[in-house]
Amino acid sequence: SVSLGTEFLVFTQYLRVFFFPIVFWEFTYEWERSFSLGEASTTSSALCLCLTELPGIVTTGKLSDSHEEIDGLIVCGVLAGVGAILLLTPIARKPGQGEDSRKLLISIIAFFGIGVYPLLYSCLRTEPFRWILRYLASHLRIGIVSAWLAMLVVVIIYFPPQKLNTSLIVARKFYHLLAMVMFLAPAFLDMELLRIAFVVALVGLAVVGILCIPRPLEVSLQLSKYMGALTDKRDRGLVVVSHIYLLLGCAFPMWLQPIPCRSTSLSGLVCLGVYDAVASVVGSKLGKIRILWTRKTLEGSIGGAVTALGFSVSVSAILCQDGASELGPKAVSIALMTLFEIFTTQNDNLVLPIYYFACLRLICP
């Protein structure tokens, strides 16, 4: 006989099949300029996976295949961030008159107060704000959060995009470097805190993306000016998603495998904070030889691959004492990632960490 747990798992598989075309149509039709087909497919798959985990989270506070309440919290955060974009953007895209602006602010408050807050309460089994205060009650976690806030304030005030006197591609990679500085040390000191911080940041960036839609609100004008200085042709849609992809690319390997000394956990930081940043800067400054029909250069791809391999092996050797044993598998994984990055037309911030993570899972011991 089939157990109730097995029946539930089969039911969730059918739910995912049902939800996927609906969500995919929403992304490709309503936001046809914000998402490519590949990005819409990837995002829809992740959202459907989270949606079908909701019944287990509401009843037990945990995922169907996990004993960690943090995993349930991550799913709630992903649903809150993507749900905010899906549900609130139609309100934000209306003509920005004063009454409509007030409706948008009320809608944001109602979405998080009526929709997200009870979901978090069901997941955590306690009042969410009280849980956060208890969770942060340690000197290490307070110090990490304080350092993050200080770095963000310094970057926003003293290094806005308008003051970065360089090309757009180099200016964008500055924020990849910022991600490395902010996330690498906490990944070894307290990865659980970092996993939760990614969730909070995702929700915050979703709200920022909604507020960036032009309106007479002063905060919308300032956010649009700040974010608009970093956009390129891939961000021509209603909602700018590149910065959200950067966060997700760094976050999801740690969400899926939160083990600091596993190469897969740091795969997002390696391919975005090291490989992609170095390849773009070297290619734009020193690149001469174009690779076939692409815009990528041989110098940039080689520079990014060599730097990523050296960084990954060095971190493993210094912090995990296993750098030499993973040299061969990591070299093969980075070589495959380099080929994928050269020929893909999707947003690197989203698809590159997924591909590199998969390569490491298959090749590394």
Backbone hydrogen bonds in HBPLUS format (Angstrom, degrees):
<---DONOR---> <-ACCEPTOR-->    atom                        ^
c    i                          cat <-CA-CA->   ^        H-A-AA   ^      H-
h    n   atom  resd res      DA  || num        DHA   H-A  angle D-A-AA Bond
n    s   type  num  typ     dist DA aas  dist angle  dist       angle   num
A0007-GLU N   A0003-SER O   3.01 MM   4  6.34 158.9  2.05 151.4 157.5     1
A0008-PHE N   A0004-LEU O   2.92 MM   4  6.16 151.7  2.00 146.9 154.6     2
A0009-LEU N   A0005-GLY O   3.05 MM   4  6.32 156.0  2.10 145.6 151.6     3
A0010-VAL N   A0006-THR O   2.98 MM   4  6.26 157.2  2.03 151.2 157.2     4
A0011-PHE N   A0007-GLU O   2.92 MM   4  6.13 155.7  1.98 145.3 152.4     5
A0012-THR N   A0008-PHE O   2.93 MM   4  6.23 152.7  2.00 149.5 156.4     6
A0013-GLN N   A0009-LEU O   3.14 MM   4  6.42 145.4  2.26 141.4 150.2     7
A0014-TYR N   A0010-VAL O   3.20 MM   4  6.59 153.8  2.27 148.9 154.9     8
A0015-LEU N   A0011-PHE O   3.00 MM   4  6.33 150.9  2.09 145.5 154.3     9
A0016-ARG N   A0012-THR O   2.97 MM   4  6.23 152.3  2.04 146.2 152.5    10
A0017-VAL N   A0013-GLN O   3.16 MM   4  6.47 156.2  2.22 145.9 151.7    11
A0018-PHE N   A0014-TYR O   2.96 MM   4  6.23 148.3  2.07 144.5 153.7    12
A0019-PHE N   A0015-LEU O   2.82 MM   4  6.05 163.7  1.85 157.6 161.1    13
A0020-PHE N   A0016-ARG O   3.03 MM   4  5.93 158.1  2.07 147.7 152.8    14
A0022-ILE N   A0019-PHE O   3.09 MM   3  5.40 119.8  2.47 106.8 122.0    15
A0023-VAL N   A0019-PHE O   3.01 MM   4  6.22 169.4  2.02 168.7 171.5    16
A0024-PHE N   A0020-PHE O   2.82 MM   4  5.88 167.3  1.84 162.6 167.0    17
A0025-TRP N   A0021-PRO O   2.97 MM   4  5.91 157.0  2.03 136.2 142.2    18
A0026-GLU N   A0022-ILE O   3.08 MM   4  6.32 153.1  2.15 142.3 150.0    19
A0027-PHE N   A0023-VAL O   3.02 MM   4  6.33 159.5  2.06 154.1 158.2    20
A0028-THR N   A0024-PHE O   2.98 MM   4  6.16 165.8  2.00 153.6 157.6    21
A0029-TYR N   A0025-TRP O   2.81 MM   4  5.64 152.7  1.89 147.7 154.2    22
A0030-GLU N   A0026-GLU O   3.05 MM   4  5.45 141.9  2.20 129.5 140.3    23
A0031-TRP N   A0027-PHE O   3.29 MM   4  5.24 136.4  2.49 112.0 123.7    24
A0034-SER N   A0031-TRP O   3.03 MM   3  5.19 149.0  2.12 106.6 116.3    25
A0035-PHE N   A0031-TRP O   3.31 MM   4  6.42 151.1  2.40 166.5 167.7    26
A0040-ALA N   A0036-SER O   2.85 MM   4  6.01 161.2  1.89 153.8 159.3    27
A0041-SER N   A0037-LEU O   2.92 MM   4  6.04 153.7  1.99 143.8 151.0    28
A0042-THR N   A0038-GLY O   3.00 MM   4  6.20 163.4  2.03 148.5 152.7    29
A0043-THR N   A0039-GLU O   2.93 MM   4  6.03 169.4  1.95 150.8 154.3    30
A0044-SER N   A0040-ALA O   2.89 MM   4  5.86 155.9  1.95 141.9 149.2    31
A0045-SER N   A0041-SER O   3.02 MM   4  6.14 157.5  2.07 145.1 150.8    32
A0046-ALA N   A0042-THR O   3.11 MM   4  6.38 163.2  2.13 150.9 154.8    33
A0047-LEU N   A0043-THR O   2.95 MM   4  6.13 160.7  1.99 149.1 154.8    34
A0048-CYS N   A0044-SER O   2.90 MM   4  6.04 162.5  1.93 151.4 155.9    35
A0049-LEU N   A0045-SER O   3.01 MM   4  6.18 153.5  2.08 144.8 152.2    36
A0050-CYS N   A0046-ALA O   3.06 MM   4  6.34 155.1  2.12 146.4 152.5    37
A0051-LEU N   A0047-LEU O   2.87 MM   4  6.12 157.4  1.92 150.6 157.4    38
A0052-THR N   A0048-CYS O   3.08 MM   4  6.24 160.6  2.12 149.9 153.2    39
A0053-GLU N   A0050-CYS O   3.11 MM   3  5.21 147.6  2.22 101.1 111.0    40
A0054-LEU N   A0051-LEU O   3.15 MM   3  5.43 158.8  2.20 107.0 113.6    41
A0057-ILE N   A0053-GLU O   3.14 MM   4  6.38 154.5  2.21 152.0 159.9    42
A0057-ILE N   A0054-LEU O   3.04 MM   3  5.02 114.5  2.48  97.1 113.6    43
A0058-VAL N   A0054-LEU O   2.88 MM   4  6.06 165.6  1.90 167.3 169.5    44
A0059-THR N   A0055-PRO O   3.11 MM   4  6.23 155.6  2.17 145.7 151.9    45
A0060-THR N   A0056-GLY O   2.84 MM   4  5.72 157.6  1.89 145.2 151.9    46
A0061-GLY N   A0057-ILE O   2.64 MM   4  4.19 132.9  1.86 113.7 126.7    47
A0066-SER N   A0063-LEU O   3.42 MM   3  5.13 169.3  2.43 106.0 104.4    48
A0071-ASP N   A0068-GLU O   3.22 MM   3  5.61 136.7  2.42 104.4 113.7    49
A0073-LEU N   A0069-GLU O   3.02 MM   4  6.35 150.7  2.11 146.1 154.6    50
A0074-ILE N   A0070-ILE O   2.94 MM   4  6.24 147.4  2.04 145.9 154.3    51
A0075-VAL N   A0071-ASP O   3.14 MM   4  6.46 159.3  2.18 148.4 152.6    52
A0076-CYS N   A0072-GLY O   3.05 MM   4  6.33 160.1  2.09 148.1 153.5    53
A0077-GLY N   A0073-LEU O   2.96 MM   4  6.19 154.0  2.03 145.6 152.8    54
A0078-VAL N   A0074-ILE O   2.92 MM   4  6.23 156.8  1.97 154.0 159.8    55
A0079-LEU N   A0075-VAL O   3.00 MM   4  6.22 165.9  2.02 153.4 156.9    56
A0080-ALA N   A0076-CYS O   2.90 MM   4  6.08 150.2  1.99 143.8 152.7    57
A0081-GLY N   A0077-GLY O   2.91 MM   4  6.14 161.7  1.94 151.1 155.1    58
A0082-VAL N   A0078-VAL O   2.97 MM   4  6.12 175.6  1.97 159.8 159.7    59
A0083-GLY N   A0079-LEU O   2.75 MM   4  5.43 146.5  1.86 134.1 145.6    60
A0084-ALA N   A0080-ALA O   2.94 MM   4  5.89 146.1  2.05 135.7 143.8    61
A0085-ILE N   A0081-GLY O   3.35 MM   4  6.67 155.3  2.41 141.8 147.2    62
A0086-LEU N   A0082-VAL O   2.98 MM   4  6.28 163.7  2.01 154.0 158.5    63
A0087-LEU N   A0083-GLY O   2.86 MM   4  5.87 166.4  1.88 152.8 156.3    64
A0088-LEU N   A0084-ALA O   2.89 MM   4  5.44 154.5  1.96 138.8 146.4    65
A0089-THR N   A0085-ILE O   3.30 MM   4  5.46 149.0  2.40 124.8 131.2    66
A0091-ILE N   A0088-LEU O   3.09 MM   3  5.33 129.6  2.36 102.4 115.6    67
A0092-ALA N   A0088-LEU O   2.97 MM   4  6.27 156.2  2.02 150.2 157.9    68
A0093-ARG N   A0089-THR O   2.87 MM   4  5.97 144.6  1.99 159.0 166.5    69
A0094-LYS N   A0091-ILE O   3.39 MM   3  5.80 164.9  2.41 109.5 113.9    70
A0097-GLN N   A0095-PRO O   2.85 MM   2  5.91 137.4  2.03 110.5  97.2    71
A0101-SER N   A0097-GLN O   2.91 MM   4  6.15 151.1  2.00 154.9 163.8    72
A0102-ARG N   A0098-GLY O   3.10 MM   4  6.40 151.9  2.18 146.4 153.3    73
A0103-LYS N   A0099-GLU O   3.02 MM   4  6.32 151.6  2.10 143.8 152.1    74
A0104-LEU N   A0100-ASP O   2.94 MM   4  6.22 148.8  2.04 143.8 151.8    75
A0105-LEU N   A0101-SER O   3.10 MM   4  6.41 164.2  2.12 149.7 152.5    76
A0106-ILE N   A0102-ARG O   2.93 MM   4  6.13 161.5  1.96 151.2 156.6    77
A0107-SER N   A0103-LYS O   2.81 MM   4  5.93 151.6  1.89 143.4 151.9    78
A0108-ILE N   A0104-LEU O   2.92 MM   4  6.21 154.5  1.98 152.3 158.6    79
A0109-ILE N   A0105-LEU O   3.08 MM   4  6.33 164.1  2.11 148.0 151.8    80
A0110-ALA N   A0106-ILE O   2.84 MM   4  6.02 160.1  1.88 149.2 155.5    81
A0111-PHE N   A0107-SER O   2.82 MM   4  5.93 155.9  1.88 147.1 153.6    82
A0112-PHE N   A0108-ILE O   3.20 MM   4  6.43 166.5  2.22 151.2 153.2    83
A0113-GLY N   A0109-ILE O   2.80 MM   4  5.81 153.2  1.88 147.2 156.3    84
A0114-ILE N   A0110-ALA O   2.78 MM   4  5.44 164.0  1.80 142.8 148.0    85
A0115-GLY N   A0111-PHE O   2.95 MM   4  5.16 137.7  2.13 119.6 132.6    86
A0116-VAL N   A0111-PHE O   3.14 MM   5  6.60 148.5  2.24 142.8 152.3    87
A0117-TYR N   A0112-PHE O   2.87 MM   5  5.92 148.8  1.97 150.4 158.0    88
A0120-LEU N   A0116-VAL O   2.93 MM   4  6.23 157.5  1.99 159.5 165.8    89
A0121-TYR N   A0117-TYR O   2.96 MM   4  6.20 154.4  2.02 150.3 158.1    90
A0122-SER N   A0118-PRO O   2.93 MM   4  6.18 153.0  2.00 146.3 152.5    91
A0123-CYS N   A0119-LEU O   3.02 MM   4  6.27 150.7  2.11 143.6 151.8    92
A0124-LEU N   A0120-LEU O   2.85 MM   4  5.99 169.4  1.86 157.7 159.7    93
A0125-ARG N   A0121-TYR O   2.85 MM   4  5.48 135.0  2.06 138.4 148.4    94
A0131-TRP N   A0127-GLU O   2.96 MM   4  6.20 153.9  2.03 155.5 164.1    95
A0132-ILE N   A0128-PRO O   2.97 MM   4  6.26 154.7  2.04 150.3 156.4    96
A0133-LEU N   A0129-PHE O   3.11 MM   4  6.35 161.5  2.14 146.2 150.3    97
A0134-ARG N   A0130-ARG O   3.06 MM   4  6.31 160.1  2.10 149.0 154.0    98
A0135-TYR N   A0131-TRP O   2.87 MM   4  6.03 154.3  1.94 147.8 155.8    99
A0136-LEU N   A0132-ILE O   2.97 MM   4  6.16 150.6  2.06 151.2 157.7   100
A0137-ALA N   A0134-ARG O   3.23 MM   3  5.21 160.9  2.27 103.2 108.1   101
A0138-SER N   A0136-LEU O   2.72 MM   2  5.66 139.9  1.88 107.4  95.1   102
A0142-ILE N   A0138-SER O   3.02 MM   4  6.19 164.2  2.04 155.9 160.9   103
A0143-GLY N   A0139-HIS O   2.91 MM   4  5.95 153.9  1.98 142.0 149.6   104
A0144-ILE N   A0140-LEU O   2.92 MM   4  6.21 155.7  1.98 150.6 157.0   105
A0145-VAL N   A0141-ARG O   3.01 MM   4  6.15 171.9  2.02 151.4 153.7   106
A0146-SER N   A0142-ILE O   2.94 MM   4  6.01 156.8  1.99 144.5 151.6   107
A0147-ALA N   A0143-GLY O   2.95 MM   4  6.11 154.5  2.01 144.6 151.3   108
A0148-TRP N   A0144-ILE O   2.97 MM   4  6.27 157.7  2.02 151.0 156.9   109
A0149-LEU N   A0145-VAL O   3.00 MM   4  6.26 166.9  2.01 153.3 156.1   110
A0150-ALA N   A0146-SER O   2.93 MM   4  6.11 159.0  1.97 148.5 154.6   111
A0151-MET N   A0147-ALA O   2.96 MM   4  6.16 162.2  2.00 151.5 155.7   112
A0152-LEU N   A0148-TRP O   2.99 MM   4  6.23 161.4  2.02 153.8 158.9   113
A0153-VAL N   A0149-LEU O   2.99 MM   4  6.18 161.3  2.03 150.5 155.3   114
A0154-VAL N   A0150-ALA O   3.00 MM   4  6.22 163.4  2.03 151.1 155.5   115
A0155-VAL N   A0151-MET O   2.95 MM   4  6.12 165.3  1.98 151.3 155.3   116
A0156-ILE N   A0152-LEU O   2.91 MM   4  5.99 167.8  1.92 152.7 156.5   117
A0157-ILE N   A0153-VAL O   3.00 MM   4  6.00 161.6  2.04 147.9 153.0   118
A0158-TYR N   A0154-VAL O   2.84 MM   4  5.58 158.3  1.88 145.4 152.6   119
A0159-PHE N   A0155-VAL O   2.92 MM   4  4.73 140.0  2.08 119.8 129.2   120
A0163-LYS N   A0160-PRO O   2.95 MM   3  5.59 152.0  2.03 120.0 127.8   121
A0164-LEU N   A0161-PRO O   3.21 MM   3  5.32 159.0  2.26 104.8 111.2   122
A0166-THR N   A0164-LEU O   2.72 MM   2  5.65 131.3  1.95 114.2  98.3   123
A0171-ALA N   A0167-SER O   2.96 MM   4  6.18 158.2  2.00 152.4 159.3   124
A0172-ARG N   A0168-LEU O   2.92 MM   4  6.15 154.8  1.98 151.9 157.9   125
A0173-LYS N   A0169-ILE O   3.21 MM   4  6.40 149.0  2.31 136.0 143.8   126
A0174-PHE N   A0170-VAL O   3.14 MM   4  6.44 124.7  2.46 139.2 153.0   127
A0174-PHE N   A0171-ALA O   3.20 MM   3  5.21 141.9  2.35  95.7 106.6   128
A0175-TYR N   A0172-ARG O   3.17 MM   3  5.78 143.8  2.31 110.8 118.3   129
A0176-HIS N   A0173-LYS O   3.04 MM   3  4.86 131.3  2.29  91.9 105.7   130
A0177-LEU N   A0173-LYS O   3.07 MM   4  6.47 153.4  2.15 148.8 154.7   131
A0178-LEU N   A0174-PHE O   2.99 MM   4  6.33 148.9  2.09 138.1 147.2   132
A0179-ALA N   A0175-TYR O   3.03 MM   4  6.17 149.3  2.13 133.3 140.4   133
A0180-MET N   A0176-HIS O   3.11 MM   4  6.48 151.8  2.19 144.5 151.6   134
A0181-VAL N   A0177-LEU O   3.01 MM   4  6.34 162.5  2.04 154.7 158.6   135
A0182-MET N   A0178-LEU O   2.93 MM   4  6.12 156.9  1.98 151.2 157.5   136
A0183-PHE N   A0179-ALA O   2.91 MM   4  5.84 154.2  1.98 149.6 155.6   137
A0184-LEU N   A0180-MET O   3.08 MM   4  5.53 162.7  2.11 144.3 147.2   138
A0187-ALA N   A0183-PHE O   3.06 MM   4  6.05 136.4  2.26 142.3 153.3   139
A0187-ALA N   A0184-LEU O   3.14 MM   3  5.22 129.7  2.40  97.9 111.5   140
A0188-PHE N   A0185-ALA O   3.03 MM   3  5.57 147.5  2.14 115.0 123.3   141
A0189-LEU N   A0185-ALA O   2.97 MM   4  6.19 154.7  2.04 149.6 157.6   142
A0190-ASP N   A0186-PRO O   2.82 MM   4  5.29 161.5  1.86 134.2 140.6   143
A0194-LEU N   A0190-ASP O   3.22 MM   4  6.58 156.5  2.28 145.4 152.3   144
A0195-ARG N   A0191-MET O   2.85 MM   4  6.12 153.1  1.92 152.1 158.6   145
A0196-ILE N   A0192-GLU O   3.19 MM   4  6.50 155.3  2.25 146.5 152.1   146
A0197-ALA N   A0193-LEU O   2.85 MM   4  6.10 156.8  1.90 150.1 157.6   147
A0198-PHE N   A0194-LEU O   2.96 MM   4  6.17 149.7  2.05 148.3 155.0   148
A0199-VAL N   A0196-ILE O   3.03 MM   3  5.18 120.0  2.40  98.2 112.8   149
A0200-VAL N   A0196-ILE O   3.11 MM   4  6.53 160.8  2.14 154.6 158.7   150
A0201-ALA N   A0197-ALA O   2.87 MM   4  6.06 162.4  1.90 152.5 157.7   151
A0202-LEU N   A0198-PHE O   2.87 MM   4  6.04 151.7  1.95 145.1 152.6   152
A0203-VAL N   A0199-VAL O   3.12 MM   4  6.44 163.7  2.15 154.7 157.3   153
A0204-GLY N   A0200-VAL O   2.96 MM   4  6.20 159.7  2.00 148.3 154.7   154
A0205-LEU N   A0201-ALA O   2.82 MM   4  6.01 160.7  1.86 153.6 158.0   155
A0206-ALA N   A0202-LEU O   2.97 MM   4  6.17 148.8  2.07 145.1 153.8   156
A0207-VAL N   A0203-VAL O   3.09 MM   4  6.40 157.9  2.14 149.5 154.3   157
A0208-VAL N   A0204-GLY O   2.93 MM   4  6.21 157.5  1.98 147.6 154.6   158
A0209-GLY N   A0205-LEU O   2.83 MM   4  6.00 155.0  1.89 144.8 151.3   159
A0210-ILE N   A0206-ALA O   3.08 MM   4  6.38 149.0  2.18 143.1 150.8   160
A0211-LEU N   A0207-VAL O   2.92 MM   4  6.21 160.7  1.96 152.4 157.7   161
A0212-CYS N   A0208-VAL O   2.88 MM   4  6.04 128.5  2.15 143.0 156.8   162
A0213-ILE N   A0210-ILE O   3.24 MM   3  5.76 159.7  2.29 109.9 115.7   163
A0221-LEU N   A0217-LEU O   3.08 MM   4  6.42 155.7  2.15 150.9 157.5   164
A0222-GLN N   A0218-GLU O   3.02 MM   4  6.26 162.9  2.05 153.6 157.3   165
A0223-LEU N   A0219-VAL O   2.94 MM   4  6.03 161.9  1.98 146.7 152.1   166
A0224-SER N   A0220-SER O   2.88 MM   4  5.91 159.5  1.93 145.9 152.0   167
A0225-LYS N   A0221-LEU O   3.06 MM   4  6.18 153.1  2.13 141.5 148.6   168
A0226-TYR N   A0222-GLN O   2.99 MM   4  6.21 157.6  2.04 146.6 152.5   169
A0227-MET N   A0223-LEU O   2.87 MM   4  5.97 177.4  1.87 158.7 159.5   170
A0228-GLY N   A0224-SER O   2.83 MM   4  5.53 147.3  1.94 135.4 145.6   171
A0230-LEU N   A0227-MET O   3.05 MM   3  5.62 163.5  2.08 116.8 122.1   172
A0231-THR N   A0228-GLY O   3.46 MM   3  5.36 172.0  2.47 103.9 106.2   173
A0235-ASP N   A0232-ASP O   2.94 MM   3  5.54 161.7  1.97 120.9 127.0   174
A0244-ILE N   A0241-VAL O   3.06 MM   3  5.11 120.6  2.42  98.3 113.7   175
A0245-TYR N   A0241-VAL O   2.86 MM   4  6.14 156.2  1.92 157.7 165.0   176
A0246-LEU N   A0242-SER O   2.94 MM   4  6.24 150.5  2.03 146.3 154.3   177
A0247-LEU N   A0243-HIS O   3.19 MM   4  6.44 157.3  2.25 139.3 144.2   178
A0248-LEU N   A0244-ILE O   2.90 MM   4  6.17 166.0  1.92 153.6 157.6   179
A0249-GLY N   A0245-TYR O   2.74 MM   4  5.84 156.9  1.80 150.8 157.4   180
A0250-CYS N   A0246-LEU O   3.20 MM   4  6.43 150.0  2.29 142.7 149.1   181
A0251-ALA N   A0247-LEU O   2.92 MM   4  6.05 144.7  2.05 144.3 155.4   182
A0252-PHE N   A0248-LEU O   2.90 MM   4  5.74 175.8  1.90 155.8 156.0   183
A0254-MET N   A0251-ALA O   2.92 MM   3  5.49 123.5  2.25 117.3 131.4   184
A0255-TRP N   A0251-ALA O   2.92 MM   4  6.15 146.9  2.04 148.7 158.0   185
A0256-LEU N   A0252-PHE O   2.91 MM   4  6.04 154.6  1.98 149.9 155.0   186
A0257-GLN N   A0253-PRO O   2.90 MM   4  5.94 155.9  1.96 142.9 149.9   187
A0259-ILE N   A0257-GLN O   2.84 MM   2  5.75 138.7  2.01 106.8  94.8   188
A0262-ARG N   A0259-ILE O   3.04 MM   3  5.58 157.6  2.10 130.8 129.7   189
A0265-SER N   A0262-ARG O   3.07 MM   3  5.56 133.3  2.29 110.0 121.0   190
A0267-SER N   A0264-THR O   3.21 MM   3  4.96 163.6  2.24 100.9 105.2   191
A0270-VAL N   A0266-LEU O   3.01 MM   4  6.26 158.2  2.06 156.7 163.6   192
A0271-CYS N   A0267-SER O   3.03 MM   4  6.14 172.2  2.04 151.2 152.9   193
A0272-LEU N   A0268-GLY O   3.05 MM   4  5.95 154.0  2.12 143.3 150.5   194
A0273-GLY N   A0269-LEU O   2.79 MM   4  4.89 129.5  2.04 118.2 134.2   195
A0274-VAL N   A0270-VAL O   3.26 MM   4  5.11 138.5  2.44 112.7 122.0   196
A0275-TYR N   A0270-VAL O   2.87 MM   5  6.27 167.7  1.89 164.0 164.3   197
A0276-ASP N   A0271-CYS O   2.87 MM   5  5.87 156.3  1.92 134.6 142.3   198
A0278-VAL N   A0274-VAL O   2.92 MM   4  5.89 170.0  1.93 157.5 160.9   199
A0279-ALA N   A0275-TYR O   2.84 MM   4  5.87 169.4  1.85 160.3 164.0   200
A0280-SER N   A0276-ASP O   3.05 MM   4  6.03 157.0  2.10 141.1 147.1   201
A0281-VAL N   A0277-ALA O   3.06 MM   4  6.24 166.9  2.07 151.3 155.0   202
A0282-VAL N   A0278-VAL O   2.85 MM   4  5.89 172.4  1.85 159.5 161.8   203
A0283-GLY N   A0279-ALA O   2.89 MM   4  5.71 153.9  1.96 135.9 144.6   204
A0284-SER N   A0280-SER O   2.93 MM   4  5.97 154.4  1.99 142.9 149.4   205
A0285-LYS N   A0281-VAL O   2.99 MM   4  6.06 147.6  2.10 146.2 154.8   206
A0286-LEU N   A0282-VAL O   2.72 MM   4  5.41 161.5  1.75 148.4 155.0   207
A0287-GLY N   A0283-GLY O   3.09 MM   4  4.21 132.7  2.32 103.8 113.8   208
A0298-LEU N   A0289-ILE O   2.86 MM   9  5.63 155.9  1.92 159.2 167.3   209
A0291-ILE N   A0296-LYS O   3.01 MM   5  5.93 158.6  2.06 161.0 158.1   210
A0294-THR N   A0291-ILE O   3.05 MM   3  5.79 150.6  2.14 149.3 148.3   211
A0301-SER N   A0297-THR O   3.10 MM   4  6.32 166.1  2.12 151.9 155.4   212
A0302-ILE N   A0298-LEU O   2.99 MM   4  6.10 168.3  2.01 153.8 157.2   213
A0303-GLY N   A0299-GLU O   2.91 MM   4  5.95 162.4  1.94 146.2 152.1   214
A0304-GLY N   A0300-GLY O   2.92 MM   4  6.04 161.3  1.96 149.0 153.9   215
A0305-ALA N   A0301-SER O   2.98 MM   4  6.11 161.2  2.02 146.7 152.0   216
A0306-VAL N   A0302-ILE O   2.93 MM   4  6.05 173.4  1.93 159.1 160.7   217
A0307-THR N   A0303-GLY O   3.08 MM   4  6.07 161.9  2.11 143.6 149.2   218
A0308-ALA N   A0304-GLY O   2.93 MM   4  5.98 159.8  1.97 146.2 152.2   219
A0309-LEU N   A0305-ALA O   2.95 MM   4  6.11 161.3  1.98 149.7 154.8   220
A0310-GLY N   A0306-VAL O   2.95 MM   4  6.11 165.8  1.97 149.3 153.6   221
A0311-PHE N   A0307-THR O   2.86 MM   4  5.98 161.3  1.89 149.7 155.2   222
A0312-SER N   A0308-ALA O   2.89 MM   4  5.97 168.3  1.91 149.0 152.8   223
A0313-VAL N   A0309-LEU O   2.99 MM   4  6.07 170.5  2.00 153.2 156.0   224
A0314-SER N   A0310-GLY O   2.96 MM   4  5.94 155.5  2.03 141.8 149.4   225
A0315-VAL N   A0311-PHE O   2.93 MM   4  6.11 166.2  1.95 156.3 159.2   226
A0316-SER N   A0312-SER O   3.09 MM   4  6.27 162.6  2.12 145.9 151.0   227
A0317-ALA N   A0313-VAL O   2.86 MM   4  6.04 153.5  1.93 146.8 154.5   228
A0318-ILE N   A0314-SER O   2.88 MM   4  6.02 162.6  1.91 154.5 158.6   229
A0319-LEU N   A0315-VAL O   2.91 MM   4  5.75 165.9  1.93 149.9 154.5   230
A0320-CYS N   A0316-SER O   2.92 MM   4  4.80 136.0  2.11 116.5 128.9   231
A0321-GLN N   A0316-SER O   2.74 MM   5  5.98 101.5  2.36 146.3 163.1   232
A0322-ASP N   A0316-SER O   3.24 MM   6  5.61 164.8  2.26 118.5 122.1   233
A0326-GLU N   A0323-GLY O   3.31 MM   3  5.62 143.0  2.46 104.1 113.6   234
A0327-LEU N   A0324-ALA O   3.29 MM   3  5.27 167.7  2.30 106.1 109.6   235
A0330-LYS N   A0326-GLU O   2.96 MM   4  5.87 158.9  2.01 150.3 157.0   236
A0331-ALA N   A0327-LEU O   2.94 MM   4  6.05 152.9  2.01 146.6 154.4   237
A0332-VAL N   A0328-GLY O   3.07 MM   4  6.37 160.4  2.11 156.9 161.3   238
A0333-SER N   A0329-PRO O   2.97 MM   4  6.16 161.1  2.00 147.1 152.7   239
A0334-ILE N   A0330-LYS O   2.86 MM   4  6.02 163.5  1.89 153.0 156.9   240
A0335-ALA N   A0331-ALA O   2.94 MM   4  6.07 150.1  2.03 142.0 150.6   241
A0336-LEU N   A0332-VAL O   2.98 MM   4  6.23 159.3  2.02 150.5 155.4   242
A0337-MET N   A0333-SER O   2.90 MM   4  6.14 156.4  1.96 145.8 153.0   243
A0338-THR N   A0334-ILE O   2.86 MM   4  6.01 150.4  1.95 143.5 151.2   244
A0339-LEU N   A0335-ALA O   3.13 MM   4  6.45 158.8  2.18 148.1 152.3   245
A0340-PHE N   A0336-LEU O   2.99 MM   4  6.25 159.1  2.04 148.9 155.1   246
A0341-GLU N   A0337-MET O   2.83 MM   4  6.04 158.5  1.87 150.5 156.4   247
A0342-ILE N   A0338-THR O   3.03 MM   4  6.22 146.7  2.15 145.0 153.5   248
A0343-PHE N   A0339-LEU O   3.39 MM   4  6.61 155.4  2.45 147.9 151.8   249
A0344-THR N   A0340-PHE O   2.97 MM   4  5.89 139.6  2.14 153.4 162.7   250
A0350-LEU N   A0347-ASN O   3.07 MM   3  5.73 145.9  2.19 116.8 125.1   251
A0351-VAL N   A0347-ASN O   3.18 MM   4  6.42 166.9  2.20 166.3 165.4   252
A0352-LEU N   A0348-ASP O   3.07 MM   4  5.13 151.6  2.15 130.4 138.7   253
A0355-TYR N   A0351-VAL O   3.03 MM   4  6.24 164.8  2.05 156.4 159.7   254
A0356-TYR N   A0352-LEU O   2.95 MM   4  6.11 170.0  1.96 157.8 160.8   255
A0357-PHE N   A0353-PRO O   2.87 MM   4  5.80 157.7  1.92 143.3 149.9   256
A0358-ALA N   A0354-ILE O   3.03 MM   4  6.22 157.3  2.09 144.5 150.4   257
A0359-CYS N   A0355-TYR O   2.95 MM   4  6.24 157.5  2.00 150.1 156.3   258
A0360-LEU N   A0356-TYR O   2.99 MM   4  6.22 162.2  2.03 152.0 156.0   259
A0361-ARG N   A0357-PHE O   3.00 MM   4  6.22 157.0  2.06 147.9 154.4   260
A0362-LEU N   A0358-ALA O   3.06 MM   4  6.27 146.0  2.18 144.5 153.2   261
A0363-ILE N   A0359-CYS O   2.89 MM   4  5.97 155.0  1.95 152.4 159.5   262
A0364-CYS N   A0360-LEU O   2.89 MM   4  5.13 141.8  2.04 127.0 139.3   263
